[in-house]
C-alpha cells in the first residue's frame, strides 16, 4: 500500500494502527457523551465500503451524503473513500430541487440520508435519477415500519458489509490500494452566490497535502479536541472533522444540534476552535448585551480591563513591543475579568481559534485577541482546498489574513486579483470545462478576490472582484469593508452596501433579532411582529446611531447616507443567504429592489 501514501485510506489506516482504542469521536445522546474509538471508526467505515463495493460501487463513482454533523456522516464519508468512491456532501438545509441538482450532476450511485425529512426530498425526484442504486437512512425516527425496495437502513448496510468482509477480508483494502494521489477524493459543491453550484474536484493529493500544511504553521496535537458544527459538506468543516482528523489523531466532538452550540462549547471546552464570522460576531454581541445588564461597578471594571486588553493587542498586532507595565496590567485584567469570561463562553482551553469562509471585521478579531482568545483569520476557497493564507500564533496582523501557508505561492495580478499556486489547487469543476478554464490559468488559481501583499508578505483582501462598487462619481468602493464595520454593532446582523453607478452609498440592514427585541423590551417599545419591529421609529433611530458611529470612521465617499431595515429575516431556504451565512448580494438586490429604489428617489 506504499504506492498510495498520498491517499486518504492509507493515512486513515496508519492513524488507526497508532491510536486504536483512543476516542476518535464523541457524540451526546440522551444527556450522555459516547466515545467511538479509532478501531470502531475503521471497522464501521470498512463495513460501509465493503457493502458499497458488493452492491456495485466502481472506482471513481460518486456517492452523496445529506444530514447534520454526526459520526454516521463521517463514517459514510470514509467508507466511500476507502472503497475508491468520491464522497459528495449535500447541505442538509437544501430544498429538494437543489438536492436533485447535486445527485444529477454528480451521477451519484448511492445516497446516504439522515432521516425522514431528507428521505422526503429524494421522493420528490426519485424518478429522475435512474442511475441511483440505493438510498441508505441512518436515523429511523418515524420510519420504523417504512418499506421501499430502494431504501435500506444504515444497520442493514453495515450487516451486508460485515458478510462481504467475512467472505473476503481484504475486499476494501485491495480497493484502497488501487487509489492514486491524482484520483478524486471529494466533490465539493460551492454554495453558489452566483448561479447554480459547481462541483469542485479535490484529489487525494489535494486533501492529504492540506491536512499536513494547515498544521505546519500552527501545530495541532493528538491530544486536541475540536467541536464539529459547521456544515460537513463545506471544505472548512471537512478539513477539521475528516481530513486533518485522520492525519493527526485528535478527538472530534459532535454537537447535539445547532441550538445547543453555546452549551456544548462550555461542556466540551475545545482546545482548537473554528467558526464562520457570524458565530464570532454572535459571541461578541452576547458579551456586550450581558454587560449592558451588569451593575455599574462591573461595567466599569470590564470597560477598564477591555481598554488595557485592546492597547496590548493593538501593539502586538502591529508587531510592536508591549511595555512591561502594560503586560503587568494585562495579567491583572486577565485574572480578574477575562479568565472568568472565557470560562463562561467555553473558551478557557482554546489555544487557537480560526475564523474563515467569509471576511471578519478587524474589530471582532481585536476584541477576542484583547480578552486573550487567540482568534486568527484564515483565507482561502474550496478550489484551493480551503486555506491559502493564515496568520501564525502570536504573529497576527490587524487588517490582514496573514502570509501564505507554507508551500503556497500567492501573487497579485495586474488588475489586483489574487492568484494562487500550490499542491492544494483543485483539478477543476466537475463536467464544466468552461468554468475550469476561467478559474485555472497556467497552473494558477484565479481567486476572484482582490488584494495586496504588504512588506511583511501578509495578504490584505480588499473585496470580491465582482462586488467592487464604482459610484456615479467614478470612485471605487469596497462594500465588504463598510459591511464588516456595520456588522460589528450588536444590533446589526447583516448589511448589504449599495452604490454601484449611484450618487451615494446606501445600505440594507438586517437587524440582530435577539438583541433588538431585548432593546425594545428594555425600552418599552410596542411591537407585535418582526416587520413591526423593523418599522418602529425608535428602532430606526437605534440603527441610525450605529450607522453614524461607522460613518465617523469612513471617508466622505464611503459614508452610508441612507439605509433601510429589511422587513423580514434572511433565510437560506428563500435563497437569500448561503449555508455558511454569506448574503447572496445579487438575490437580495433583486428581492428588495423597491426598498433600494426608495432610498434614491428625490
N, C-alpha and C positions, 0 to 999 in steps of 0.2 A: 504493500500500500504506500510505499515511499514516493512513488511517482506522482502522487496527488496531494502532497503536503500542503499545497496552496488551495486545498478544497475543504469545504465545511465539515463533511463527515469525518475526515482524518483528524482534524483538530478536536472535534467533539469527542471522538473515541479516546484520544490521549488524555484529555481533561478528566474523562470518566475514570480512566485507569489510575489517574493520580489522586482523585478525591473520593472515589467510591461511595462510602457511607456518609459523607458530609451532606448537609442540606443544600440542594441546588436551588430549590424554590420553596416558598411558603404561601399558603392560602388560608384565609379566615373563613370558617364555616360554622354556623350556629354558635358564634361567640368565641370559638377556639381556633388557634393557629395550627395548621397541619404542615408537616415537613414532607417534601418529596426529595429523596436522595438522588445523587448523580447516577447511581446504579439503576434506580427506578426509572429515572428520566430516559436513560439509554434503552432500558428494556421496553418501555412503552413506545418510544419512538421507533425502535426496531420492529415491534409488532405492527405499528401503523404502516411502516414501509413495506413489510412483508405482505400484508393484506392488500395494499395497493398494487404491488407487483403481481400478486396472484390474480388480481381482478383485471389485469391488462394494462397497468401503467408502463409506458415505454420511457426510455431515457429522453429528457427534453420536453416531456408532456407537462402542461400546466395544471395545477390544482389550486382552486380558490378556497379561502377561509374567510368567514364573516362572523364576528362576535366580539364581545368585550374582552378585555385582558384577563386571562386565566391560564392555568397550567395546560389545559387541553389545547389552547391556541398554539402555544409554542411547541408542544409535543407533536401536534399535527405538522407544524412548520418543519421541525427537524426530521420527522418521519418521511415527509415528501422529499426533502433534500437528500436524505440518506439513500432513498430509492432511486435517485437520479432525476427526480422531477424538479419542476420550477414552482416555488411557492408564491401565490398571489394573494395578498391581503386585500379585503374589501372593507371600507368604512361601515361600521355597524349602523351608523345613522343614515346611510344612503337609502334613498327611495328605490322601489323595485326597478324602475327603468334604468337607473344608474348601475344597479347590481347586474341587470341583464347585459348592459353595455360591456362591463368588465368580463363577464363569463363568455360573451360572444367574441369579443376582441381577442381574448387570450385562448379561446377554444379550450376551456378547462374540461378535463376528463372526469374530474371528481370535484365535489363541492362540500366542504365542512361548514355546517351552520350551528350556531349556538343553541337556538331554542325555537319555540313555536312561532314567535314574531318573525324571525329570519327565514324560517321554512315557508311561511306565508308569502314572502317576497318571491321565492322560487316558483310557487304555484302560479303566479301571475304570468310567468314567461316560459314555463316548462316545455311547451310545445315548440318553442323557437330555438331550443338548444339540443338537437337530437344527438350531438356528439358526447353529451354528459352521460357517464355510465352509472354513477351512484351519488346519492346525497347522504351525508353522514351527520347525525344530530347528536350533540353531547349533553344538553340539558333537557330532560324529558318531561318537565312540568307541563301538564295539560296534554301530553302526547302518549300517555301510558297505553291506551288502547288503540292508538292510531296505527293503521296498516297501509302500506303502499309498496308495491314491488320495487320502486326506485329508491326507497328510503331505508337505511339501516341505522342502528344506534352505534355510538362510539364503542360501547362494550362489545357489541356483536363484531365490530371491525377488529377489535383487539383479540377476540377469541379466534377469529379467522386467521389473523396474523400469527397467533400462537401455534395453530395447527400447521400453517405453512412452514414455520421455523422448525417444528418437530420433524417434518419430512426432510427439510434442507436447512440445517442450522446456519449455513454460510450464505443463504439467499441474499440478504441485504448487504452483507459485507462485500460480496462479489460485485454487486451493482455499484456500491460506493467506490470500489476500486477502479471502476471504469471512468470516473469523473475526472476531468482535467480542469486546471485553473481557468481555462477560457470558456468552459461551459457556463450556462446561466444558472445562477443560484436563486434569484428572486426577480419578479417583475413588480415594480412599484408604480402604481398609477398616481401621477401628480394630481393634486386636488383640483387643478384646473380653474384658476381665477379667470382664465380666458378660454372659451371653447371647451370641447369635450376633453376628458382626461387623456393623457398619453402614458403608455406603459414604458417606464424607463427600465432597460435591461441591465441588471447588475450581475457581473460574473462572480464566480467563486474567488478569483484573484482580487476583484474589487473589494469584496466584503472582508476577506481574511486580511488583506493588507491594511484596511481601515481599522480593523479590530486592534491591530498592534499599534498603528500610527496614533490613534487618539490617546493611547496611554504612554507614548514615548515622551510626550512633553509634560503631561500631568499624570503621575502614576496612578494605577488602580491596583489594589491588592486583593488577594484571595479571601481576605477577612472582611472585605467591604460588604455593605448592604445597600441595595437600591430599592426604590418603590416604583412599581410599574403601573402607570395610569394614563399615559398619553396613548393615542390610537396606535395599535401594534402594526398596522399596515403602513404607518408613516416611518420613514427611514430613521428619524430621531429616536423613537422608542425602540425600534427593531435593533438598532446598534447596541443599546444598553441591555435590553431584555433577552436578546438572542445572540448576536454575533460576538460582542465583547464578553458576554457572559460565558459562552462556551470556550472562549480563549483564555480567560483569566480566573475562572472558577469561583467568583464571589456568589452571594445569595440574592436572588430576586424575590421581592415580596409583592404579591398581587393584592391590590385594594379590593374592598368588598364591592363598592360601586362608586360612581362619581360624586355622590352626595357625602361620602364618608372620607374624602381625601384629607381634610384637615385633622379628623380624629385619627385616621390611620397613620398620618405623618407623626403625630405625637406618640402613638403606640410603637411604631417601627423605629423612629428616630434614625433615618438612614445616614450613612457616612458620605455618600455621594448623591447629590440631588440634581435633578434636571427638570425643566418645565418650559412651556412657552411663555412669552412675556405676560400674557393675560393673567396667568396664575400668580406670577411675582407681583404684578400690579394689584391683584386682589388681596394678597397678603399685606402689602403695604397699606392699602386703604383700610383694611381691618384694624391695623395698629393705630392709624390716625383716628379712626372713628371711636375705638375703645378709649383712646386718650382724651377725646372730647368729653367723655362722661366721667373722667377721673377728677379727683379733688384738685383744688388749686395748687396744693403743695406738690402732688405727684406730677402735675402738668409742668410745673416749674423745674423739678428735678430731671424729668425726661427731656425737656427742652434744652437744658444746660448740657446734659450728657450727649445729646444728639449734636449739639454745636461743637463740642470737643471732638466727637467721632468724625464729623464732617471735615473739620480742619485737618485732622490727621490723615483721613482717607484722601482728601484733595491733594495733600503734599505727596503721599505715596503714589497716587495715580498720575502725578505729574513727574514722577521719578525724582522727587526732591527729598533731602534728608528730613527726618522728623526730630525736632529738638527734644532733648531729654525731658524737659519739664512737661511737654505735651504728651509724651509717652507715659509719664507718671500719672498725669490727669486722666489719660485714656484708661489706664489699668483700674483706676478708681471708678470711672464711669462704667467700665465693663463689669466689675464686681458688684456694683450697687444697682445697675439698671439692665444692661444688655444681657448678662448671663441668664437672669430670670426670664427676660423677654424671649430669648432663644429657646429656653426650655418649654415655655408655653406654646411656642409655634411648632415644636418638634424639631428644631434646628440645632439642638445642643451638640450633636455628634457630627454635624456636617463639616467635612474637611474641605470640600469644594462643591460648588453648585453651578450648573450651567443654564444659561438661557439661550434658546435657539428657535429656529423655524420662522421667526419674524423679528424685525428690529425692536429693540427695547430702548426706552427712554434713558439717557445717561443719568437723569435724576434718580431713577429707580435703582440703577447699579450703585450710585453713590450712597444712597440710603442703606442698602444692605452691607456694603463694604464698611460703612460708618458704624454699624452695630456689631461688626465682627463676623458677618456671614460672607464667606469668600465667593461672592456671585460673579461669574465670568461669562462674558458673551462670546458665543461661537458663531461662525458664519459658514454657510455652505448651501448646497442644494442637493436634491435627490440625485441629480445627474452626476454629482461628484461624490456619491456615497455619503452624503450628509455633512461632511466637515471639510472646509478649505482653510479657515484661519481660526485660531483660538489663542487667547492670552494665556501666559504661563502663570501659575500660582505665585502671588507676590509681585507680579510684573504686569498689572492690569493698567491700561492707559485709557482714561476717560475719553469717550467720543470715538474710540476705535474698536475693531473686533479682533485686535491682536495681530501678530505676524502669521504668515502661512505655516501650516502644520509641517513638521519635519518631513522632507521628501516631496513637498508640493511646491510647484513653481507658480507664481502669480505675476502677471504683467498687465499693464493698463494700455488698452488700445488707443489710437489717436482720438477717437470720439469719447474717451473716458470709460469705455466698457471694461469690466474686469474679466480677464482671460485666465484660465486655469489649466495646468498640465500636471498630471500625477497618475500613479498606478490605480487610483480610485476613480478615474474618469470613466463613465459608463460606455457600453458598447453601442448605444443608440436607442431610438424609440422602436418598440415592437411593431412590425408591419407598417412603419411610417418613414420611408427613406427621405421624403422631402423635409420633414421636421428634423430628422437626424442631420441632414446636410446643413441646415440653418444653424444648428447648435454646435456641431463638431467641425472645426476648420483647421486643417493641418495638425491634427492631434491636440489642438487647444479647445477647451470647452468655453463657449461664449455664454457667460452667466446671465446676460440681460440686466445686470446691475451696473451702476455707475459708481466709481470710487477713485480714491487716490492713495498712494503709498507715501508715508511720511519718512523723515530722515532716519528713523529707527527701524524702518521696514514694517511698520504697523499699518494695517489697512483701515481706511475710513470709508464707509459706504455712504454715498450721498443720496441715492434713490434707485428705484427701478427705472430702466431706460425709458420704458413706455409711459411711466407715470409723471415724468417731469412736466411741469406746467409752464407754458410760455404765456405771459399776460398780454393784454392788448397793447401795453406799452413796450413789449418785446423783452421783458425781464424773465430770466429762467428761475423758476422757484421749485424747490424740492418739497412736495407735500408731506412726505414721511417725517421730516424734521419738525414741522409745525404740529402734525398729528401726535407725535410722541410727547411733545410738551403739553398738549391739551390733555392727553390720557393720564398724565401724572396726577391730575386732580382726582380726589376720591369720589367726586360726583359725576365724572365723565368716564364712561366705559369705552366708547369709541368715538373717533372723529374722522370725518371724510372732508378733506380740504378741496375746495373747488376754485377755479380761476383761470382755466385754460382759455385763452383768447378773450378774457373778460377784463373789465376795467379795474376790478379789485378782487381781493381774496375773500371768500366766504367759507362757511363750514356747515356741514350737517353733523349734529351731535347726538350720540346715543347715550342716554343717562345711565348711571350705575343704579339699578333699581333699589337694591338693599339700602344703600347709603342715602339716596334721595328720599325714599319712604321714611327712613328714620328722621331725616331732617324735617320732613313735613309733619311727622307726629310730634317731634320736639317743639315745633313752632306753631302747632295747632292749625295747620293748613288743611282745609277740607278738600277731599277728592274721593271719587268712587271707583274710577277705572284708571288703567295705566295711561290712557290717552288724556284723561282729565289732568292727571299729574303733570304730563309734559306740557300742557297748555296753561297751567296755573301761572299767573303773573309773578308770584313770589319765587317760583322755581326758575322761571326765565331770568329773573333778577339774580338768583343764586349763580346760574351758569354764566351770566354776563360778567359777574365779579371774577369768576375763574378765567374767562376768556381775556378780560382786561389784564390779569396778572401775567398771562402768557404774552400778550401784546407788548408789555413793557420790556420783554427780553428779545423782541424781534425788530428787524429794520422796518422802515415805513412800508416798503412794498410788500413785505411778508405778513403784515398785520391783518388779522381777521376782522374785517369791517362789519360783517353781518353774520348771524348764524340762525339756524332753525333747529329746534329739537325734533328728532324723528318721533312720530306719534305712536310707534309700535316697537316691540323688541325685535332685534335682528336674529333670525333663525337660520340654521343650516338647512332645515327642511324647505325653507322658502327660497333657497339659493342665494341668500344674502351674505353668508359667511362660509368659509371652508371649514372642514373638520378641525383644523388647528387654529380656528378662530380668527383667520385673516379675512378682513372685509373684501368682498368682491366689488371693487370700485365701480366697474362698468355697470354691473347689475344694479347697484344702489343708485347710481346716477340716473338710470332709466326709471327705476321704480319710484323715485321721489323727485321726478323732473319738475312737477308743479311747485314743490317747496323751493327748489333751486331757482326756478324762473321768478318766483315771487320776490326773492332777495335782490334780483337785478332789475325789477320794474322800477321805473322812475317814481 
